[in-house]
Amino acid sequence: MDSGEKRVEETRVDRISELPDSLLLHILSLMPTDETLVTNALSKRWRYLWHSLDTFSFSTEDYCEEYVSYVDYVLGHSVSSKIKTFELDSHESDAYKSDINRWLSFAVEKKVENVTLRSYSTDHVCAALPECLYTCSSLITLVLEKFFHYDAHVPIAWKSLKSIKLEFGMLSDDHIVNLLSGCPALESMELSIFMGFNRLEIRTSKLKILNLHTYYDDGGIDHSLEIVAPYLQHLEISGDLSDLKCRLVDVSSVVNAKLSFNITCIKDFEDNDQDSDDEEEDSRRDYHQDFEILVQDYLQKLSCASEITIGTWFIEVCFYLKSPYFFTLIINRHLRIKIIQWRNFAQISQKQLDLL
């Protein structure tokens, strides 16, 4: 073999297969599970490597027996003593409730740490959270998205849970109480497209991060929310709140707040209707005054914060209603305020800008 052929032979060496199993498994864990199974055809070294995976990601659009058999096959060949991550994206989850229960029971027995469940239903039927998950003490992060719900009367025991995200779920005040009492180690909570509860009381000193994104109007009468969280440090309220009256009762430890939400305004900020009668004029004035009071209350309750990020709706209330409190607060406290999503800048008059 001459030197040229030797160099060509060297370039054909499978460097990836020479990596240790731990590194190869890490690479496989970053791939969808169905793609990891294909690697068993690469060489003898790869044939049974996927059996040791501790991360599983399953996704299907249609319920079918073939898919159930596939998931059963993968989990049935797992030899890992512990599951780090289990993700399941499914459509029409209620159609194979027993299968999901079986898969999650397997994950719980393997002391799963991170669980993500996404359920997409065309008829908006909520899939129930499997009972085996209520007492999974190994959970560290939990994500429930799209029509997954849990029973408020079944005690939760997630003693290791540090982060939770709930999206599009009907939550009552009892749900909130049950959730917080069953998660003593919780540090971060995100509620997205939320509805149903009127009081969010967080008394634990460990929960430092709260993110509320988009309120879903379920047609109820009471569209109000009180937040009591004296130990919270990072607060974000974003998205469309519809006509929700979200009031901060105690957030005295917050150091960083982001208020990029939008509240539906029934009446225009600008008074362009010259033909309105006195009664309608008074109603409009009262309506706008409610907004000003709400904004001032937010700034007062967040007086401990060193940085506040505000969005379009918030800043427009301050300018259009000519609120001096906002600007006085900045000047007197040297508060660092970031402004995002600022639209209609050109519509702000010089007179209003003079308030700065």
Secondary structure by P-SEA (a helix, b strand, c coil): ccaaaaaaaaaaccccccccaaaaaaaaaaccaaaaaaccccccccccccccccbbbbbbccccaaaaaaaaaaaaacccccccbbbbbbccccccaaaaaaaaaaaaaacccbbbbbbbbcccccccccccccccccccbbbbcccbbbbcccccccccccbbbbccccccaaaaaaaaaacccccbbbbcccccccbbbbccccccbbbbcbbbcccccccbbbbbbccccbbbbbcccccccccccccccccbbbcccccccccccccccccccaaaaaaaaaaaaaaaaaaaaaaaaaccccbbbbcaaaaaaaaaaccaaaaaaaaacccccccccccccccccccccccc
